[in-house]
């Protein structure tokens, strides 16, 4: 009977991070990947935030297959007839990069190779079809007719996790807890990219685009970023809303590309790649279901993603590393039971991941309910406030004025408060405006007397 200490299923960012960490500890590890080579089945580009990667591979920049270094980030609010943007450009990120644009096909292969170089065994073209169990304990995996046993199995096999499903740790995820993403990679000459996005060779711009009253969708967002000779444009929408309104997301992407703001940036681009992907929002798996007897889940298989930011790769890397720390303890104790693997939560809690899981579960509840009505309303209010202030700066016919902070609260802040607090605080804010109105009335009266005296 063939047996190893650890089997990691899935050679994506989470799986390779776990396998690499285990191999660095000298723990016998086999890494299974259904593609012939890691990254073969993934054409997606992505933005790589590199803090976690640096912990594993301090000299990663020596041969990391990246496209550009992100130095400019834009937050864009997009309506059918306008756009609002907040831009940040940081030149220190040229020498001390925070993020890179890259392609998963290249990155996954590079990362898995690092795990192999550290001592892990990679088994490509091997799709795990089932788990081997002894009672409620996972003791190995089946690949077709073949079996391989292990002390512990790590599920890093993505949204449709065989390990999560067969171990009973992951239940069916309702449509209102899922996002559908559609992404295109569009070819553009490097000099055109540099000119339109105001960057130089080797430097990237990343844009988070939040849409409201766009294409009949309540919750609709996009991301746009630059590669060496292409740009990546992805759109995201709630799966339940798409089904409810019978909307095809790829059609909405085509409509979005005609918006004047985006049309200027991608005009003349040629389609290179297209991909659709189902994503869970954060908190898909409760913390107590991330581990069992002889099994752990990390990365997307465990729903360890940030709902609000949509951050996936850093959380995958870090959760894979924490799974390896947990297994390291189990190896020392020679105990792979649920009691020992519960230390996974302890290691997650040494990072921001544990709090992020709880926060993401709450945000998931919000996005599955109130967000569809409140989100667009908040963005409309913010855009309206901006427009009013800009118009007042260039218009001298109106005497009316208002406090920005008060207006922000009345239009946006109150939506975030519990009902019991909302109305008393709203009343207090409105009462707080009375002194200002009284002062203005006194000034107006004083001016009137001045004009009467002049006569």
TAVEN-V668929 format. One record per helix or strand of 3 or more residues. SS is the DSSP state (H for helix, E for strand). FROM is the first residue (numbers start at 0). LEN is the number of residues. If there is no record, write none. Layout:
# TAVEN-V668929
SS_FROM_LEN + SS_FROM_LEN
This chain:
# TAVEN-V668929
E_2_7 + H_12_12 + E_28_5 + E_44_5 + H_50_6 + H_59_3 + E_65_14 + E_81_8 + H_90_4 + E_98_5 + H_103_15 + E_120_4 + E_129_5 + E_136_7 + E_145_10 + H_161_6 + H_174_3 + E_177_10 + H_189_8 + E_202_9 + E_219_7 + E_229_9 + H_238_7 + H_248_8 + H_259_7 + E_269_11 + H_286_3 + E_294_3 + H_298_4 + H_312_21 + H_337_4 + H_342_7 + H_352_15 + H_370_23 + H_403_8 + H_412_4 + H_418_14 + H_433_21
